[in-house]
């Protein structure tokens, strides 16, 4: 069954639809016709809703879709880097799972495995406020994007410099040991990094290309744009990417030209409804 990633605007719009529409989505998922995929950023958006009752209702709606969840951006990128390094070293390892259950993804974020659902986690985010890791990571990404965007437009970040930054970032994601517990030496890592390209790491590549595009377009990033941009990391791991955001769709069109890996097909809500009618 196809993986269908739902952008924030689809979840918000679908949640506002009459009950028969929501029930149709739930039945479509329950029948195994599609598997909806969501992101931890959906929890952030729900937790920030000024109306706590509506926030809880959105969280319950997400779980009513029997959704699977893409792991947090840093986890996905770490899994990519680890998998590519192990292939380079010819080390046998299980394929990385970029999409998991709600329990899997919350455990990855919280560091403790327990039976939790979206309602629990949204309530948790509301309780701890601006100090939760997702918020801190988002703010750090926002601040870094703003500073580097100014530097790029000032001519301080050329292509060679960006490649060095990309490799340094990947280096920070690499594991210290093999699955068997053997230490991976520095020379092996350097050889790996010297031979690697940005497009070896699909989610990181999509995020980086989207970032560079925003700098070239002199687009001032706001919080919602940055959350949408992080959603784009799902593109290499889903069959369809569902959004009505015209600017986001145009961005995907610009950055996807010539990519050596497959990405999900863009669908509008109208496209989805026509493909999977009630």
C-alpha angles and dihedrals in degrees: 000000000000123000109232116194112208116211120218094260092056093052092048093047095043091049089056093052121101117276095259090061093049090047090052090055090048092049091048090054094041092052091054093243091129138359113223115217124203137180135231085247087073088064091050091052092048092047090054093055109119089219109070093195091054090045091055091046091053091049091051090047091054092054092044086066089064085234128187117217133225112226121250115286096254092050092049092049092047090051091050093050092046094049094049092046092051091050089050090051091042091238117158112237138153114264111264117257109223094176125051145154123294088256092051094051096044090049090051090052099040098038091228126088115226138137104275136151135200092271090056094047095045089051089049092052091049090051098051093040122191095354099074117115095245090055093045092049091048093050092047091051090048093051093045091048092052095049095044092045089058091047092049093051089048089058095249097120113061126176094267092051091050091051090053091050091049091053092048090052092050090047089059090055097052120110122244094219143032120245086264091057098254116145114246109226125230095243091058090051092048092050089049093050093046091056098040129100131202092249091060085078107053102189093043090046093052092048092047094047091049089051093050090048091055090052093049092046090048087231114169106226118225127189096266092048091052092050090049090049090054089052088061089073087077091065097091092048104047136062097223133023111205117207140132092198103121094196092050091049090051090049091053089050092054099046098040097064110116097000111158092217133063121258132191120275115252117243131182119216088257090052091051094047091051092048093047106028124186 
